[in-house]
Amino acid sequence: MSDRNRADEELQTARLSLRRPTAADIDAIFAIHSDPRTCFHNPSDRLTQREQAEDLYQRWDDQWQRCGYGYWVVRRHGSAPQLGFCGIKPMELNGMKVLNLFYRFAPSDWGQGMAGEAATAVAA
């Protein structure tokens, strides 16, 4: 991905700013992915140790380097705390190559349409 720079890896919506994750986001990755409520429908995604968040961040970063797209950090405009993460990853499902749309947000930000807004930006 050497022909792209991180400035190209930002998205803006009416309410949200999305950017490529950095190592500085590992604590937020852990906080959101360790909450049992955020992984209720997929308990195997729940993180129990910070090192797992480091590994997850590394997988996300590797995908960005390989594919030129991946998961994004989602924030409200002008707000420091991360609301969550949203992105697309290639995977195989029933022998077919597909793109999986993912989002996971802090429970305090559920029910406000943020995931849909972020997913629309990411898919576009």
Backbone atoms as SQL, in Angstrom:
CREATE TABLE atoms (id INTEGER PRIMARY KEY, chain TEXT, resi INTEGER, resn TEXT, atom TEXT, x REAL, y REAL, z REAL);
INSERT INTO atoms VALUES
  (1, 'A', 1, 'MET', 'N', 0.810, -1.180, 0.000),
  (2, 'A', 1, 'MET', 'CA', 0.000, 0.000, 0.000),
  (3, 'A', 1, 'MET', 'C', 0.860, 1.252, 0.000),
  (4, 'A', 2, 'SER', 'N', 2.018, 1.177, -0.537),
  (5, 'A', 2, 'SER', 'CA', 2.959, 2.280, -0.475),
  (6, 'A', 2, 'SER', 'C', 2.515, 3.487, -1.287),
  (7, 'A', 3, 'ASP', 'N', 1.602, 3.335, -2.257),
  (8, 'A', 3, 'ASP', 'CA', 1.166, 4.460, -3.060),
  (9, 'A', 3, 'ASP', 'C', 0.068, 5.277, -2.390),
  (10, 'A', 4, 'ARG', 'N', -0.354, 4.891, -1.207),
  (11, 'A', 4, 'ARG', 'CA', -1.388, 5.628, -0.472),
  (12, 'A', 4, 'ARG', 'C', -0.787, 6.186, 0.805),
  (13, 'A', 5, 'ASN', 'N', -1.335, 7.296, 1.268),
  (14, 'A', 5, 'ASN', 'CA', -0.904, 7.777, 2.576),
  (15, 'A', 5, 'ASN', 'C', -2.109, 7.852, 3.489),
  (16, 'A', 6, 'ARG', 'N', -1.848, 7.977, 4.751),
  (17, 'A', 6, 'ARG', 'CA', -2.931, 7.932, 5.743),
  (18, 'A', 6, 'ARG', 'C', -3.913, 9.082, 5.590),
  (19, 'A', 7, 'ALA', 'N', -3.516, 10.198, 4.997),
  (20, 'A', 7, 'ALA', 'CA', -4.448, 11.302, 4.781),
  (21, 'A', 7, 'ALA', 'C', -5.569, 10.890, 3.831),
  (22, 'A', 8, 'ASP', 'N', -5.294, 9.958, 2.916),
  (23, 'A', 8, 'ASP', 'CA', -6.310, 9.453, 1.998),
  (24, 'A', 8, 'ASP', 'C', -7.269, 8.513, 2.709),
  (25, 'A', 9, 'GLU', 'N', -6.950, 8.096, 3.904),
  (26, 'A', 9, 'GLU', 'CA', -7.715, 7.089, 4.610),
  (27, 'A', 9, 'GLU', 'C', -8.574, 7.719, 5.692),
  (28, 'A', 10, 'GLU', 'N', -9.346, 8.725, 5.299),
  (29, 'A', 10, 'GLU', 'CA', -10.290, 9.379, 6.202),
  (30, 'A', 10, 'GLU', 'C', -11.607, 9.556, 5.466),
  (31, 'A', 11, 'LEU', 'N', -12.684, 9.356, 6.191),
  (32, 'A', 11, 'LEU', 'CA', -14.025, 9.554, 5.654),
  (33, 'A', 11, 'LEU', 'C', -14.777, 10.497, 6.572),
  (34, 'A', 12, 'GLN', 'N', -15.667, 11.288, 5.998),
  (35, 'A', 12, 'GLN', 'CA', -16.497, 12.202, 6.772),
  (36, 'A', 12, 'GLN', 'C', -17.956, 11.971, 6.395),
  (37, 'A', 13, 'THR', 'N', -18.824, 11.974, 7.382),
  (38, 'A', 13, 'THR', 'CA', -20.266, 11.938, 7.151),
  (39, 'A', 13, 'THR', 'C', -20.852, 13.172, 7.835),
  (40, 'A', 14, 'ALA', 'N', -22.153, 13.273, 7.844),
  (41, 'A', 14, 'ALA', 'CA', -22.787, 14.430, 8.477),
  (42, 'A', 14, 'ALA', 'C', -22.389, 14.571, 9.944),
  (43, 'A', 15, 'ARG', 'N', -22.268, 13.430, 10.644),
  (44, 'A', 15, 'ARG', 'CA', -21.976, 13.476, 12.083),
  (45, 'A', 15, 'ARG', 'C', -20.659, 12.841, 12.473),
  (46, 'A', 16, 'LEU', 'N', -20.054, 12.088, 11.564),
  (47, 'A', 16, 'LEU', 'CA', -18.945, 11.218, 11.945),
  (48, 'A', 16, 'LEU', 'C', -17.665, 11.492, 11.173),
  (49, 'A', 17, 'SER', 'N', -16.564, 11.185, 11.841),
  (50, 'A', 17, 'SER', 'CA', -15.239, 11.146, 11.214),
  (51, 'A', 17, 'SER', 'C', -14.725, 9.726, 11.349),
  (52, 'A', 18, 'LEU', 'N', -14.251, 9.172, 10.250),
  (53, 'A', 18, 'LEU', 'CA', -13.708, 7.822, 10.250),
  (54, 'A', 18, 'LEU', 'C', -12.272, 7.894, 9.755),
  (55, 'A', 19, 'ARG', 'N', -11.400, 7.140, 10.411),
  (56, 'A', 19, 'ARG', 'CA', -10.003, 7.098, 9.989),
  (57, 'A', 19, 'ARG', 'C', -9.448, 5.703, 10.209),
  (58, 'A', 20, 'ARG', 'N', -8.363, 5.436, 9.517),
  (59, 'A', 20, 'ARG', 'CA', -7.686, 4.159, 9.679),
  (60, 'A', 20, 'ARG', 'C', -7.156, 4.039, 11.108),
  (61, 'A', 21, 'PRO', 'N', -7.295, 2.879, 11.731),
  (62, 'A', 21, 'PRO', 'CA', -6.774, 2.709, 13.095),
  (63, 'A', 21, 'PRO', 'C', -5.250, 2.798, 13.159),
  (64, 'A', 22, 'THR', 'N', -4.774, 3.210, 14.318),
  (65, 'A', 22, 'THR', 'CA', -3.341, 3.205, 14.611),
  (66, 'A', 22, 'THR', 'C', -3.137, 2.433, 15.918),
  (67, 'A', 23, 'ALA', 'N', -1.905, 2.197, 16.265),
  (68, 'A', 23, 'ALA', 'CA', -1.596, 1.494, 17.514),
  (69, 'A', 23, 'ALA', 'C', -2.147, 2.248, 18.727),
  (70, 'A', 24, 'ALA', 'N', -2.334, 3.542, 18.610),
  (71, 'A', 24, 'ALA', 'CA', -2.893, 4.337, 19.711),
  (72, 'A', 24, 'ALA', 'C', -4.348, 3.968, 20.007),
  (73, 'A', 25, 'ASP', 'N', -4.990, 3.227, 19.120),
  (74, 'A', 25, 'ASP', 'CA', -6.389, 2.826, 19.302),
  (75, 'A', 25, 'ASP', 'C', -6.542, 1.483, 20.002),
  (76, 'A', 26, 'ILE', 'N', -5.458, 0.832, 20.360),
  (77, 'A', 26, 'ILE', 'CA', -5.536, -0.508, 20.936),
  (78, 'A', 26, 'ILE', 'C', -6.356, -0.523, 22.225),
  (79, 'A', 27, 'ASP', 'N', -6.213, 0.468, 23.077),
  (80, 'A', 27, 'ASP', 'CA', -7.010, 0.491, 24.313),
  (81, 'A', 27, 'ASP', 'C', -8.502, 0.584, 24.003),
  (82, 'A', 28, 'ALA', 'N', -8.874, 1.384, 23.012),
  (83, 'A', 28, 'ALA', 'CA', -10.290, 1.492, 22.624),
  (84, 'A', 28, 'ALA', 'C', -10.774, 0.192, 21.992),
  (85, 'A', 29, 'ILE', 'N', -9.939, -0.438, 21.194),
  (86, 'A', 29, 'ILE', 'CA', -10.295, -1.738, 20.615),
  (87, 'A', 29, 'ILE', 'C', -10.598, -2.714, 21.744),
  (88, 'A', 30, 'PHE', 'N', -9.742, -2.728, 22.750),
  (89, 'A', 30, 'PHE', 'CA', -9.959, -3.640, 23.869),
  (90, 'A', 30, 'PHE', 'C', -11.227, -3.277, 24.653),
  (91, 'A', 31, 'ALA', 'N', -11.411, -2.010, 24.937),
  (92, 'A', 31, 'ALA', 'CA', -12.565, -1.592, 25.733),
  (93, 'A', 31, 'ALA', 'C', -13.880, -1.988, 25.056),
  (94, 'A', 32, 'ILE', 'N', -13.995, -1.757, 23.782),
  (95, 'A', 32, 'ILE', 'CA', -15.244, -2.049, 23.079),
  (96, 'A', 32, 'ILE', 'C', -15.411, -3.546, 22.852),
  (97, 'A', 33, 'HIS', 'N', -14.337, -4.233, 22.496),
  (98, 'A', 33, 'HIS', 'CA', -14.438, -5.667, 22.190),
  (99, 'A', 33, 'HIS', 'C', -14.428, -6.556, 23.440),
  (100, 'A', 34, 'SER', 'N', -14.158, -6.004, 24.590),
  (101, 'A', 34, 'SER', 'CA', -14.193, -6.809, 25.815),
  (102, 'A', 34, 'SER', 'C', -15.533, -6.699, 26.540),
  (103, 'A', 35, 'ASP', 'N', -16.370, -5.784, 26.113),
  (104, 'A', 35, 'ASP', 'CA', -17.688, -5.619, 26.721),
  (105, 'A', 35, 'ASP', 'C', -18.596, -6.748, 26.230),
  (106, 'A', 36, 'PRO', 'N', -19.128, -7.576, 27.118),
  (107, 'A', 36, 'PRO', 'CA', -19.957, -8.702, 26.675),
  (108, 'A', 36, 'PRO', 'C', -21.187, -8.273, 25.873),
  (109, 'A', 37, 'ARG', 'N', -21.664, -7.062, 26.095),
  (110, 'A', 37, 'ARG', 'CA', -22.840, -6.587, 25.348),
  (111, 'A', 37, 'ARG', 'C', -22.514, -6.395, 23.871),
  (112, 'A', 38, 'THR', 'N', -21.295, -5.963, 23.563),
  (113, 'A', 38, 'THR', 'CA', -20.949, -5.692, 22.166),
  (114, 'A', 38, 'THR', 'C', -20.720, -6.976, 21.371),
  (115, 'A', 39, 'CYS', 'N', -20.497, -8.069, 22.066),
  (116, 'A', 39, 'CYS', 'CA', -20.242, -9.354, 21.408),
  (117, 'A', 39, 'CYS', 'C', -21.346, -10.359, 21.690),
  (118, 'A', 40, 'PHE', 'N', -22.496, -9.876, 22.093),
  (119, 'A', 40, 'PHE', 'CA', -23.597, -10.755, 22.471),
  (120, 'A', 40, 'PHE', 'C', -23.958, -11.738, 21.356),
  (121, 'A', 41, 'HIS', 'N', -24.016, -11.258, 20.113),
  (122, 'A', 41, 'HIS', 'CA', -24.423, -12.110, 18.991),
  (123, 'A', 41, 'HIS', 'C', -23.265, -12.919, 18.415),
  (124, 'A', 42, 'ASN', 'N', -22.059, -12.612, 18.815),
  (125, 'A', 42, 'ASN', 'CA', -20.882, -13.363, 18.370),
  (126, 'A', 42, 'ASN', 'C', -19.889, -13.428, 19.532),
  (127, 'A', 43, 'PRO', 'N', -20.198, -14.219, 20.561),
  (128, 'A', 43, 'PRO', 'CA', -19.370, -14.256, 21.777),
  (129, 'A', 43, 'PRO', 'C', -17.915, -14.627, 21.523),
  (130, 'A', 44, 'SER', 'N', -17.632, -15.327, 20.446),
  (131, 'A', 44, 'SER', 'CA', -16.240, -15.700, 20.174),
  (132, 'A', 44, 'SER', 'C', -15.383, -14.483, 19.831),
  (133, 'A', 45, 'ASP', 'N', -15.996, -13.344, 19.509),
  (134, 'A', 45, 'ASP', 'CA', -15.245, -12.121, 19.217),
  (135, 'A', 45, 'ASP', 'C', -14.823, -11.370, 20.484),
  (136, 'A', 46, 'ARG', 'N', -15.364, -11.751, 21.624),
  (137, 'A', 46, 'ARG', 'CA', -15.073, -11.008, 22.858),
  (138, 'A', 46, 'ARG', 'C', -13.612, -11.184, 23.255),
  (139, 'A', 47, 'LEU', 'N', -12.972, -10.067, 23.553),
  (140, 'A', 47, 'LEU', 'CA', -11.577, -10.080, 23.996),
  (141, 'A', 47, 'LEU', 'C', -11.538, -10.106, 25.518),
  (142, 'A', 48, 'THR', 'N', -10.576, -10.854, 26.052),
  (143, 'A', 48, 'THR', 'CA', -10.434, -10.939, 27.503),
  (144, 'A', 48, 'THR', 'C', -9.083, -10.423, 27.985),
  (145, 'A', 49, 'GLN', 'N', -8.161, -10.193, 27.064),
  (146, 'A', 49, 'GLN', 'CA', -6.828, -9.694, 27.420),
  (147, 'A', 49, 'GLN', 'C', -6.410, -8.616, 26.422),
  (148, 'A', 50, 'ARG', 'N', -5.702, -7.600, 26.920),
  (149, 'A', 50, 'ARG', 'CA', -5.270, -6.507, 26.054),
  (150, 'A', 50, 'ARG', 'C', -4.429, -7.011, 24.885),
  (151, 'A', 51, 'GLU', 'N', -3.649, -8.059, 25.106),
  (152, 'A', 51, 'GLU', 'CA', -2.803, -8.598, 24.043),
  (153, 'A', 51, 'GLU', 'C', -3.647, -9.043, 22.851),
  (154, 'A', 52, 'GLN', 'N', -4.867, -9.488, 23.103),
  (155, 'A', 52, 'GLN', 'CA', -5.759, -9.868, 22.005),
  (156, 'A', 52, 'GLN', 'C', -6.137, -8.647, 21.168),
  (157, 'A', 53, 'ALA', 'N', -6.274, -7.503, 21.809),
  (158, 'A', 53, 'ALA', 'CA', -6.558, -6.268, 21.078),
  (159, 'A', 53, 'ALA', 'C', -5.361, -5.868, 20.230),
  (160, 'A', 54, 'GLU', 'N', -4.168, -6.082, 20.751),
  (161, 'A', 54, 'GLU', 'CA', -2.963, -5.813, 19.964),
  (162, 'A', 54, 'GLU', 'C', -2.941, -6.698, 18.717),
  (163, 'A', 55, 'ASP', 'N', -3.262, -7.977, 18.884),
  (164, 'A', 55, 'ASP', 'CA', -3.304, -8.905, 17.750),
  (165, 'A', 55, 'ASP', 'C', -4.382, -8.501, 16.748),
  (166, 'A', 56, 'LEU', 'N', -5.553, -8.109, 17.257),
  (167, 'A', 56, 'LEU', 'CA', -6.634, -7.693, 16.378),
  (168, 'A', 56, 'LEU', 'C', -6.240, -6.452, 15.588),
  (169, 'A', 57, 'TYR', 'N', -5.652, -5.475, 16.265),
  (170, 'A', 57, 'TYR', 'CA', -5.162, -4.281, 15.563),
  (171, 'A', 57, 'TYR', 'C', -4.163, -4.683, 14.468),
  (172, 'A', 58, 'GLN', 'N', -3.259, -5.589, 14.768),
  (173, 'A', 58, 'GLN', 'CA', -2.263, -5.997, 13.780),
  (174, 'A', 58, 'GLN', 'C', -2.920, -6.647, 12.565),
  (175, 'A', 59, 'ARG', 'N', -3.942, -7.467, 12.789),
  (176, 'A', 59, 'ARG', 'CA', -4.671, -8.074, 11.662),
  (177, 'A', 59, 'ARG', 'C', -5.356, -6.995, 10.826),
  (178, 'A', 60, 'TRP', 'N', -5.952, -6.009, 11.500),
  (179, 'A', 60, 'TRP', 'CA', -6.588, -4.911, 10.768),
  (180, 'A', 60, 'TRP', 'C', -5.563, -4.147, 9.945),
  (181, 'A', 61, 'ASP', 'N', -4.414, -3.859, 10.552),
  (182, 'A', 61, 'ASP', 'CA', -3.372, -3.110, 9.845),
  (183, 'A', 61, 'ASP', 'C', -2.822, -3.926, 8.671),
  (184, 'A', 62, 'ASP', 'N', -2.629, -5.206, 8.877),
  (185, 'A', 62, 'ASP', 'CA', -2.153, -6.071, 7.788),
  (186, 'A', 62, 'ASP', 'C', -3.135, -6.052, 6.618),
  (187, 'A', 63, 'GLN', 'N', -4.433, -6.092, 6.903),
  (188, 'A', 63, 'GLN', 'CA', -5.418, -6.052, 5.828),
  (189, 'A', 63, 'GLN', 'C', -5.342, -4.743, 5.063),
  (190, 'A', 64, 'TRP', 'N', -5.197, -3.624, 5.781),
  (191, 'A', 64, 'TRP', 'CA', -5.044, -2.330, 5.101),
  (192, 'A', 64, 'TRP', 'C', -3.849, -2.384, 4.151),
  (193, 'A', 65, 'GLN', 'N', -2.748, -2.940, 4.616),
  (194, 'A', 65, 'GLN', 'CA', -1.543, -2.989, 3.787),
  (195, 'A', 65, 'GLN', 'C', -1.741, -3.888, 2.567),
  (196, 'A', 66, 'ARG', 'N', -2.434, -5.013, 2.741),
  (197, 'A', 66, 'ARG', 'CA', -2.669, -5.952, 1.637),
  (198, 'A', 66, 'ARG', 'C', -3.725, -5.461, 0.657),
  (199, 'A', 67, 'CYS', 'N', -4.821, -4.934, 1.184),
  (200, 'A', 67, 'CYS', 'CA', -6.012, -4.668, 0.365),
  (201, 'A', 67, 'CYS', 'C', -6.251, -3.191, 0.056),
  (202, 'A', 68, 'GLY', 'N', -5.698, -2.302, 0.876),
  (203, 'A', 68, 'GLY', 'CA', -5.958, -0.876, 0.681),
  (204, 'A', 68, 'GLY', 'C', -7.278, -0.423, 1.281),
  (205, 'A', 69, 'TYR', 'N', -7.922, -1.277, 2.051),
  (206, 'A', 69, 'TYR', 'CA', -9.144, -0.939, 2.775),
  (207, 'A', 69, 'TYR', 'C', -9.218, -1.837, 3.995),
  (208, 'A', 70, 'GLY', 'N', -10.140, -1.518, 4.898),
  (209, 'A', 70, 'GLY', 'CA', -10.257, -2.322, 6.113),
  (210, 'A', 70, 'GLY', 'C', -11.222, -1.709, 7.094),
  (211, 'A', 71, 'TYR', 'N', -10.893, -1.835, 8.369),
  (212, 'A', 71, 'TYR', 'CA', -11.734, -1.315, 9.438),
  (213, 'A', 71, 'TYR', 'C', -11.312, 0.108, 9.769),
  (214, 'A', 72, 'TRP', 'N', -12.292, 0.885, 10.218),
  (215, 'A', 72, 'TRP', 'CA', -12.107, 2.301, 10.524),
  (216, 'A', 72, 'TRP', 'C', -12.458, 2.573, 11.988),
  (217, 'A', 73, 'VAL', 'N', -11.788, 3.567, 12.554),
  (218, 'A', 73, 'VAL', 'CA', -12.160, 4.120, 13.858),
  (219, 'A', 73, 'VAL', 'C', -13.254, 5.143, 13.592),
  (220, 'A', 74, 'VAL', 'N', -14.325, 5.078, 14.353),
  (221, 'A', 74, 'VAL', 'CA', -15.460, 5.987, 14.168),
  (222, 'A', 74, 'VAL', 'C', -15.570, 6.911, 15.378),
  (223, 'A', 75, 'ARG', 'N', -15.666, 8.220, 15.094),
  (224, 'A', 75, 'ARG', 'CA', -15.835, 9.238, 16.137),
  (225, 'A', 75, 'ARG', 'C', -16.866, 10.251, 15.678),
  (226, 'A', 76, 'ARG', 'N', -17.464, 10.948, 16.626),
  (227, 'A', 76, 'ARG', 'CA', -18.274, 12.118, 16.277),
  (228, 'A', 76, 'ARG', 'C', -17.317, 13.235, 15.879),
  (229, 'A', 77, 'HIS', 'N', -17.764, 14.107, 14.982),
  (230, 'A', 77, 'HIS', 'CA', -16.942, 15.265, 14.621),
  (231, 'A', 77, 'HIS', 'C', -16.545, 16.024, 15.885),
  (232, 'A', 78, 'GLY', 'N', -15.272, 16.337, 16.003),
  (233, 'A', 78, 'GLY', 'CA', -14.787, 17.131, 17.113),
  (234, 'A', 78, 'GLY', 'C', -14.759, 16.430, 18.455),
  (235, 'A', 79, 'SER', 'N', -14.919, 15.115, 18.466),
  (236, 'A', 79, 'SER', 'CA', -14.942, 14.369, 19.720),
  (237, 'A', 79, 'SER', 'C', -13.757, 13.417, 19.774),
  (238, 'A', 80, 'ALA', 'N', -13.111, 13.367, 20.912),
  (239, 'A', 80, 'ALA', 'CA', -11.945, 12.496, 21.053),
  (240, 'A', 80, 'ALA', 'C', -12.290, 11.021, 21.230),
  (241, 'A', 81, 'PRO', 'N', -13.273, 10.656, 22.050),
  (242, 'A', 81, 'PRO', 'CA', -13.474, 9.225, 22.289),
  (243, 'A', 81, 'PRO', 'C', -14.008, 8.497, 21.050),
  (244, 'A', 82, 'GLN', 'N', -13.515, 7.284, 20.881),
  (245, 'A', 82, 'GLN', 'CA', -13.984, 6.444, 19.789),
  (246, 'A', 82, 'GLN', 'C', -15.380, 5.931, 20.121),
  (247, 'A', 83, 'LEU', 'N', -16.287, 6.012, 19.148),
  (248, 'A', 83, 'LEU', 'CA', -17.620, 5.432, 19.302),
  (249, 'A', 83, 'LEU', 'C', -17.562, 3.941, 19.042),
  (250, 'A', 84, 'GLY', 'N', -16.698, 3.581, 18.098),
  (251, 'A', 84, 'GLY', 'CA', -16.586, 2.186, 17.723),
  (252, 'A', 84, 'GLY', 'C', -15.771, 2.021, 16.457),
  (253, 'A', 85, 'PHE', 'N', -16.058, 0.923, 15.772),
  (254, 'A', 85, 'PHE', 'CA', -15.283, 0.532, 14.594),
  (255, 'A', 85, 'PHE', 'C', -16.236, 0.001, 13.542),
  (256, 'A', 86, 'CYS', 'N', -15.895, 0.256, 12.283),
  (257, 'A', 86, 'CYS', 'CA', -16.726, -0.195, 11.181),
  (258, 'A', 86, 'CYS', 'C', -15.816, -0.444, 9.995),
  (259, 'A', 87, 'GLY', 'N', -16.105, -1.475, 9.217),
  (260, 'A', 87, 'GLY', 'CA', -15.289, -1.714, 8.046),
  (261, 'A', 87, 'GLY', 'C', -15.709, -2.933, 7.267),
  (262, 'A', 88, 'ILE', 'N', -14.908, -3.239, 6.280),
  (263, 'A', 88, 'ILE', 'CA', -15.159, -4.358, 5.381),
  (264, 'A', 88, 'ILE', 'C', -13.915, -5.220, 5.332),
  (265, 'A', 89, 'LYS', 'N', -14.132, -6.539, 5.364),
  (266, 'A', 89, 'LYS', 'CA', -12.998, -7.445, 5.210),
  (267, 'A', 89, 'LYS', 'C', -13.379, -8.570, 4.251),
  (268, 'A', 90, 'PRO', 'N', -12.417, -9.001, 3.453),
  (269, 'A', 90, 'PRO', 'CA', -12.676, -10.148, 2.576),
  (270, 'A', 90, 'PRO', 'C', -12.651, -11.425, 3.406),
  (271, 'A', 91, 'MET', 'N', -13.528, -12.345, 3.055),
  (272, 'A', 91, 'MET', 'CA', -13.556, -13.635, 3.734),
  (273, 'A', 91, 'MET', 'C', -14.179, -14.672, 2.808),
  (274, 'A', 92, 'GLU', 'N', -14.121, -15.908, 3.242),
  (275, 'A', 92, 'GLU', 'CA', -14.747, -16.980, 2.487),
  (276, 'A', 92, 'GLU', 'C', -15.927, -17.507, 3.279),
  (277, 'A', 93, 'LEU', 'N', -17.058, -17.676, 2.593),
  (278, 'A', 93, 'LEU', 'CA', -18.283, -18.165, 3.214),
  (279, 'A', 93, 'LEU', 'C', -18.894, -19.203, 2.280),
  (280, 'A', 94, 'ASN', 'N', -19.011, -20.417, 2.770),
  (281, 'A', 94, 'ASN', 'CA', -19.571, -21.511, 1.959),
  (282, 'A', 94, 'ASN', 'C', -18.854, -21.657, 0.624),
  (283, 'A', 95, 'GLY', 'N', -17.527, -21.506, 0.656),
  (284, 'A', 95, 'GLY', 'CA', -16.721, -21.684, -0.547),
  (285, 'A', 95, 'GLY', 'C', -16.721, -20.497, -1.497),
  (286, 'A', 96, 'MET', 'N', -17.381, -19.410, -1.124),
  (287, 'A', 96, 'MET', 'CA', -17.414, -18.214, -1.974),
  (288, 'A', 96, 'MET', 'C', -16.632, -17.085, -1.313),
  (289, 'A', 97, 'LYS', 'N', -15.935, -16.311, -2.127),
  (290, 'A', 97, 'LYS', 'CA', -15.267, -15.121, -1.615),
  (291, 'A', 97, 'LYS', 'C', -16.297, -14.006, -1.510),
  (292, 'A', 98, 'VAL', 'N', -16.384, -13.417, -0.313),
  (293, 'A', 98, 'VAL', 'CA', -17.358, -12.360, -0.044),
  (294, 'A', 98, 'VAL', 'C', -16.682, -11.242, 0.737),
  (295, 'A', 99, 'LEU', 'N', -17.356, -10.119, 0.804),
  (296, 'A', 99, 'LEU', 'CA', -16.933, -9.020, 1.670),
  (297, 'A', 99, 'LEU', 'C', -17.892, -8.970, 2.847),
  (298, 'A', 100, 'ASN', 'N', -17.338, -8.942, 4.045),
  (299, 'A', 100, 'ASN', 'CA', -18.129, -8.889, 5.267),
  (300, 'A', 100, 'ASN', 'C', -18.118, -7.469, 5.823),
  (301, 'A', 101, 'LEU', 'N', -19.305, -6.897, 6.002),
  (302, 'A', 101, 'LEU', 'CA', -19.442, -5.579, 6.609),
  (303, 'A', 101, 'LEU', 'C', -19.537, -5.769, 8.114),
  (304, 'A', 102, 'PHE', 'N', -18.679, -5.080, 8.838),
  (305, 'A', 102, 'PHE', 'CA', -18.565, -5.237, 10.289),
  (306, 'A', 102, 'PHE', 'C', -18.762, -3.886, 10.946),
  (307, 'A', 103, 'TYR', 'N', -19.425, -3.878, 12.077),
  (308, 'A', 103, 'TYR', 'CA', -19.400, -2.706, 12.947),
  (309, 'A', 103, 'TYR', 'C', -19.595, -3.163, 14.375),
  (310, 'A', 104, 'ARG', 'N', -18.956, -2.446, 15.262),
  (311, 'A', 104, 'ARG', 'CA', -19.094, -2.704, 16.699),
  (312, 'A', 104, 'ARG', 'C', -18.898, -1.353, 17.390),
  (313, 'A', 105, 'PHE', 'N', -19.912, -0.969, 18.167),
  (314, 'A', 105, 'PHE', 'CA', -19.916, 0.333, 18.825),
  (315, 'A', 105, 'PHE', 'C', -20.092, 0.161, 20.327),
  (316, 'A', 106, 'ALA', 'N', -19.616, 1.138, 21.072),
  (317, 'A', 106, 'ALA', 'CA', -19.838, 1.163, 22.518),
  (318, 'A', 106, 'ALA', 'C', -21.342, 1.203, 22.765),
  (319, 'A', 107, 'PRO', 'N', -21.841, 0.438, 23.726),
  (320, 'A', 107, 'PRO', 'CA', -23.283, 0.410, 23.997),
  (321, 'A', 107, 'PRO', 'C', -23.888, 1.794, 24.252),
  (322, 'A', 108, 'SER', 'N', -23.122, 2.708, 24.808),
  (323, 'A', 108, 'SER', 'CA', -23.646, 4.055, 25.076),
  (324, 'A', 108, 'SER', 'C', -24.001, 4.806, 23.794),
  (325, 'A', 109, 'ASP', 'N', -23.527, 4.317, 22.654),
  (326, 'A', 109, 'ASP', 'CA', -23.797, 4.975, 21.375),
  (327, 'A', 109, 'ASP', 'C', -24.753, 4.191, 20.485),
  (328, 'A', 110, 'TRP', 'N', -25.381, 3.176, 21.023),
  (329, 'A', 110, 'TRP', 'CA', -26.358, 2.398, 20.262),
  (330, 'A', 110, 'TRP', 'C', -27.657, 3.192, 20.100),
  (331, 'A', 111, 'GLY', 'N', -28.397, 2.862, 19.060),
  (332, 'A', 111, 'GLY', 'CA', -29.733, 3.411, 18.876),
  (333, 'A', 111, 'GLY', 'C', -29.784, 4.824, 18.323),
  (334, 'A', 112, 'GLN', 'N', -28.666, 5.327, 17.805),
  (335, 'A', 112, 'GLN', 'CA', -28.624, 6.688, 17.289),
  (336, 'A', 112, 'GLN', 'C', -28.346, 6.739, 15.787),
  (337, 'A', 113, 'GLY', 'N', -28.305, 5.574, 15.154),
  (338, 'A', 113, 'GLY', 'CA', -28.055, 5.529, 13.715),
  (339, 'A', 113, 'GLY', 'C', -26.601, 5.682, 13.315),
  (340, 'A', 114, 'MET', 'N', -25.702, 5.651, 14.300),
  (341, 'A', 114, 'MET', 'CA', -24.281, 5.837, 13.992),
  (342, 'A', 114, 'MET', 'C', -23.711, 4.682, 13.165),
  (343, 'A', 115, 'ALA', 'N', -24.075, 3.460, 13.498),
  (344, 'A', 115, 'ALA', 'CA', -23.550, 2.301, 12.768),
  (345, 'A', 115, 'ALA', 'C', -23.994, 2.335, 11.308),
  (346, 'A', 116, 'GLY', 'N', -25.253, 2.643, 11.083),
  (347, 'A', 116, 'GLY', 'CA', -25.751, 2.734, 9.711),
  (348, 'A', 116, 'GLY', 'C', -25.072, 3.826, 8.925),
  (349, 'A', 117, 'GLU', 'N', -24.854, 4.967, 9.567),
  (350, 'A', 117, 'GLU', 'CA', -24.179, 6.085, 8.918),
  (351, 'A', 117, 'GLU', 'C', -22.740, 5.717, 8.575),
  (352, 'A', 118, 'ALA', 'N', -22.051, 5.091, 9.518),
  (353, 'A', 118, 'ALA', 'CA', -20.656, 4.669, 9.268),
  (354, 'A', 118, 'ALA', 'C', -20.605, 3.590, 8.185),
  (355, 'A', 119, 'ALA', 'N', -21.518, 2.623, 8.255),
  (356, 'A', 119, 'ALA', 'CA', -21.521, 1.518, 7.282),
  (357, 'A', 119, 'ALA', 'C', -21.783, 2.047, 5.871),
  (358, 'A', 120, 'THR', 'N', -22.665, 3.025, 5.742),
  (359, 'A', 120, 'THR', 'CA', -22.934, 3.614, 4.429),
  (360, 'A', 120, 'THR', 'C', -21.679, 4.264, 3.861),
  (361, 'A', 121, 'ALA', 'N', -20.949, 4.994, 4.702),
  (362, 'A', 121, 'ALA', 'CA', -19.718, 5.651, 4.253),
  (363, 'A', 121, 'ALA', 'C', -18.657, 4.630, 3.862),
  (364, 'A', 122, 'VAL', 'N', -18.507, 3.600, 4.663),
  (365, 'A', 122, 'VAL', 'CA', -17.501, 2.574, 4.415),
  (366, 'A', 122, 'VAL', 'C', -17.813, 1.812, 3.120),
  (367, 'A', 123, 'ALA', 'N', -19.072, 1.457, 2.937),
  (368, 'A', 123, 'ALA', 'CA', -19.458, 0.696, 1.741),
  (369, 'A', 123, 'ALA', 'C', -19.315, 1.521, 0.466),
  (370, 'A', 124, 'ALA', 'N', -19.530, 2.833, 0.589),
  (371, 'A', 124, 'ALA', 'CA', -19.406, 3.714, -0.588),
  (372, 'A', 124, 'ALA', 'C', -17.953, 3.808, -1.011);
